Amino acid sequence: MTPILVRVKRASALLDRGQTNVRRMVKEGELEGVKSGNLLMITVASIHAYVARLPKAGTTPPPAAAMRAHAERRQKRAEA
C-alpha cells in the first residue's frame, strides 16, 4: 500500500533536500503539508506534482518564465 502522507524527514530523503528546505517549500506553497497532531506531514501527491513541475534535464526555461518564478519566490519570502 502506497502512503498518502509522509513525515518531513521522509520527504526530505525522497527529494534529496534538507528538512528545513522541505518545511520552507511547504511554507511557500511548493509542497502541500498537513498537521497530524504536532507532526507536519507532506502529501505524496504534492511531492509527485513538484517533481513533475521541475524542468527536464538538458532544457532551460524561457528567461522571462525563470525571472518571473524567481520574483514570485522572493515576494513570498518577503511576505513571511
N, C-alpha and C positions, 0 to 999 in steps of 0.2 A: 504494500500500500504506500503510495507516494504522500509525503507530508504536505499539508496545506500551509502551515506556518513553521518557521524555523527561528531559533534564537539568533541574536545578533552575532554571537561567536561563530555559528554555523554559516550564516550568510556571509560573514567576512571571509571565511575559508573558501566558500563557493566562488566568491568574486575576487579572491586574492587581494583583498583590501583590509586595512586595519579596522578594528571595531569602532574607533572614533569616526573614521571616514564613513562607515555604514550608517552610524547614527546621524551624521551630517546629511547624508543622502536622504534619509527619512525626513529630516527637518526641512530640507529644500524641495521635497516632493518627488525626488528621483526614484525612491522606493516607497512602498506602502507599508507602514508599520501599525500594529495594533497593540494595545496593552492587555496583558493577561495577568491580573494581579499587579505585582511590581515589575514583571518582565515586559520588555519590549520585544515583540515578535514581528518578524518580517514575513510578508506573504510571498510564497514561492512564485506565484503568478507575477508579482511585481519584479522579481529577480529576472524571470524569463523575459518580461517586457523590456526591462532595462537593457539586457544583453541584445535583444532584437533591435533596439534603437542605436546601438553603437555602430560607428562607421565600419564598413567592411575593410579588411586588410588590403593595403595597396591602393585605397581610394582616399581622396581628401574631399571634405565637404566644400561646397562653394564658399568663397571668402565671406560673403555677406551673411550666410547662414551661421558660419562659425563665429563671426563677430557678434551677431545677434544673440546667440546662445551664451557667449561669454558675458555679454552685458546683462542678460537676464540672471545669470548665476551671481554676478556681482551685486545686482539690485536686491536679490533675495537675501544675500548675506548682510547687506546694509540694513534691511528691514528687521532683521532678527535682533 
